[in-house]
Amino acid sequence: MAAAAFVGDSRLFAFDYALRLLRVLLLLALWREILGPDGETAGYTIAAVLTYTLIGEVFAEQLSARTELTQTFWEGTFLNRLLQPVGIVGIFVAEMVGRWLFSLAIFSLPLLLLAPLLGVDPRPVDPAAGALFLVSLVLSVSVGVAIDFIFGGVTVALEAPVWLIDYIRGAVAAVLSGAVLPLALLPWGLGAVFDLLPFAATVSTPLRIYVGTGEALPLMLVQLAWSIVLWPLALWIWAANRERVVGYGG
């Protein structure tokens, strides 16, 4: 149902994908202009940066896992989720995965096939890195969904405007996660600091493993640690605040 909702709920879904394609084309062109044909910086070759950028867009929704939680606050439909015979986390995760299925088929797979025409090698640095990337991606989703529920719970606890918290989260994540550019390219050694934060565990870590610019095991252990820390916090916040969602009409 969630996969089919793209067509039924939004007539402009194709326009959204066109904007995503335009963004990745602009980023690829920008990196080529900055680094040049043989450029290398902070351990990243131009080929690695291009692959990082393209794979980051192919798996953008998984790397920045977001449920419909805040959307249901705004629409006043949160109560409907509570009435369904599935756990509160399970129902939102199921809807999220359903949306992914449509996007993977319509956008991600075609972008992968288009990669050689864009001058980008979409393959991981080696087969082992590809396998470890998939494991890291699962941990990334776990951390991302935990962060999503924590921000949702904080929104309810503070009785703050839904979209204000959402915009703040998006701005912070864009800088700290490595979604815009590899964290190692940030000045003043900030990348080494941000690598230890949970936002980096969602985007930077899987992509670094994919392109071979980081040790997979230590990076994945950090992901696992954040997942272990954040989920109890997320569940505690919801246990303390879920009844207050009525203030949003849901």
Secondary structure as GFF3:
##gff-version 3
##sequence-region A 1 250
A	DSSP	alpha_helix	5	9	.	.	.	ID=ss1
A	DSSP	alpha_helix	13	35	.	.	.	ID=ss2
A	DSSP	beta_strand	40	41	.	.	.	ID=ss3
A	DSSP	beta_strand	44	45	.	.	.	ID=ss4
A	DSSP	alpha_helix	46	58	.	.	.	ID=ss5
A	DSSP	alpha_helix	60	63	.	.	.	ID=ss6
A	DSSP	alpha_helix	69	75	.	.	.	ID=ss7
A	DSSP	alpha_helix	78	82	.	.	.	ID=ss8
A	DSSP	alpha_helix	88	103	.	.	.	ID=ss9
A	DSSP	pi_helix	104	108	.	.	.	ID=ss10
A	DSSP	alpha_helix	109	114	.	.	.	ID=ss11
A	DSSP	three_ten_helix	115	118	.	.	.	ID=ss12
A	DSSP	alpha_helix	127	158	.	.	.	ID=ss13
A	DSSP	alpha_helix	162	176	.	.	.	ID=ss14
A	DSSP	three_ten_helix	183	185	.	.	.	ID=ss15
A	DSSP	three_ten_helix	187	189	.	.	.	ID=ss16
A	DSSP	alpha_helix	190	194	.	.	.	ID=ss17
A	DSSP	alpha_helix	198	202	.	.	.	ID=ss18
A	DSSP	alpha_helix	204	211	.	.	.	ID=ss19
A	DSSP	alpha_helix	216	241	.	.	.	ID=ss20
A	DSSP	three_ten_helix	242	248	.	.	.	ID=ss21
###
